[in-house]
Amino acid sequence: MSGRRLATLLALALAVIGAALWLGARRTAPQDTAVGEPVLRGLAAELDQVSGIRIVGAGDRALVTLERRDGDWLVRELGYAADSPRVRRLLLALGDLRVTEQKTTDPAGHARLGVADVTDAQAQGLRLELAGPATPRTLIVGRTAGTQGSYVRIAGQPQALEARPALEVERAPRAWLARTVVDVAAARVQSFEIVRSDGHGWRGAKAQRDAAHYAVEGLPRGRELTHAGAPDATAGALGNLEFDDLRRAAPRAAGERPERATFRTFDGLVLDFEGRSAGTERWITLTATADRALAARFAPTARAPAPAGSPQPPAASAQAPPAGAPTPGEVQAEAARLAARTAGWEYRLAPFRYDALFRPRDELLRH
């Protein structure tokens, strides 16, 4: 064989070896082009199509199932409303999730990052299964990466990723519950009536919307309020009223004397609370209705136009609702939503929230 032919064969052999080494490196080296790309391609445009989120933990055990129903979210395991804004934040984070660095493809490395398959009984991560879009997505979420990212891996693919933003995924169904029982501004409250188990009930009311304070009826002879605004805080008890826990409502025990509080708003919403104590725990139930007659009583007063050139009388500010006040139809819908959500449930409140609802009369009076 001539030297020239030998040199040609050697060059070809070196080229083949170089190509093989390059292909091998391409299979294992980080793909710089993937940095900045979405982890779940196309999901951002399909978020409104997501109808369910299933969270699965170690041993392939289903932990939480979130279902979209009529625009809101439900925690299926508890049969109660989910915190829809929180679910929405998770979906937005998944839609925005972008690769910041490619990590290992080694299964041993997956375990260190918390993105091993959750079929393993020792797995530390969570598998998120999104239902609804034409292409279902399944993502394994592992440990946090710094303060702003998470380690993730698309199920069935070997490549682990570091991605941002950080994903907050709770494992307990109760962590996903909508915690607010009601959220009614104090300015809406027209009156409240407290019936306590000690027999010392009382009532506060405003005769018109712009009254400075609530007038209290039925004070004991010779007793007076600590100050004119003493009862006003009770109207604020409905602002962002959150529960600590919930359970199916139990039948009332024979001879039990629950405490009651009824709040009526200028726009006709009526909220009836029933409270009971169980050791150190405080539980309430709620019934919501709409009273059109009450709303009509405080509706804006119609006024005939004044003759041309005559002075215009002042507006009836006492009857004028604030800007943005709900219409009768909106109040009906609000009462229906509250009734549907709270019927058959009992809520455990923090003691200070319970005491604000069923405030003792003596707290208002001078000693």
C-alpha positions, 0 to 999 in steps of 0.5 A: 500500500502506498504512503499516500493511500495510507495517509488518506485512510488514516485521515478518514479514520481520524474524522470518524473518531472525531465525529463519534466523540462530538456526537457523544459530547452532544448527548451529555453536555448541557444544551446552552440553547435550552437556557431561557426556554419554557420548561412546559412548551405552549402551556402559557397559552393553554392555562384557561384549558387546565381543568385539573391538577393532581399532586402525587407523592412518594410511592405513587400516592395521590395527595391532592386533587384540584378540580375546576368547576364553574370557573372556581376550584375545588379540593376533591379530597375534602369536597370544599372550595379551593383557594382559587387565587393560589391555584391560579398563581401555581398555574401562572408559575408553571406557564412562566417556568423557564430553564436556567441551567441543565443539570444531570441525566443520571438517575442517582443525581435525580434523587439528590435534586428531588426529581426522581420518579415518585413511584419510588417509596423514598422519593422526595419530590412531587409529580404534578399532572395537568389535565384539560389541554390537548397535550397533558403535562406531567412535571416532577418538582424537586428541591428549591434551587436557591431562593428563586428557583426549583429543580424539575424534570419532565416525567419520562425524560432523563434531563433534570433542570434548574428553572425559575420561578420557584414552585410552591406546591403543598402536599396537604389538601387542607393547605389548598382550602379557601380560608375566608368564610366571609369578607364584608366591609364594616361600612356595609353593616347596618345592624347586628344582634348578639344573643349570648349563652349567658343571656346578655344579648345586645343590638347595635344599629345605624338609622342611616348610612352616614351615621357616625356610630352604632346606637345600642339598644337594651342597655341595663338601667344606669349603665353607659357605653365606655365611649360612643364608638364602643360598638363599632368594632363589632361591625368589623368582625366580618372583614376577612373572617378566616377559619383555622379548620373545618368539618361537617356540621354535627347535630346540636346536642340536646339542651345546648344553647349556642350563641348567635349573631345576625348581621344585616347590611344596608344592601340586604345581605343577612348573615346568621352565625351560630357559635359553640364552644368545645373545650378550648375550640370555637366553632361556627356555622353560617347561613346567608340570605338576601333581604330585598325589603331591607335593601329597598328600605335603604335604597337611594331616595328618588327626588323630583327635579327642582323648577328652573331657577329655584335652589337645588336641595342638598342630596340625601346623603343618608340614603345614597350608597357608596360608589361601587355598592352592590346592586340587589341582583349582585347581593342575591348572587352573593348570598347564593354563593355563600349559602352554597359554600357554607351549607353543612359545614362548621368552621373553627375560628381563632378565639379572638375572631370568635369573640369579635363575632359574639362580643359580650355586652359588658365589654361596651360598658363602664364598670 
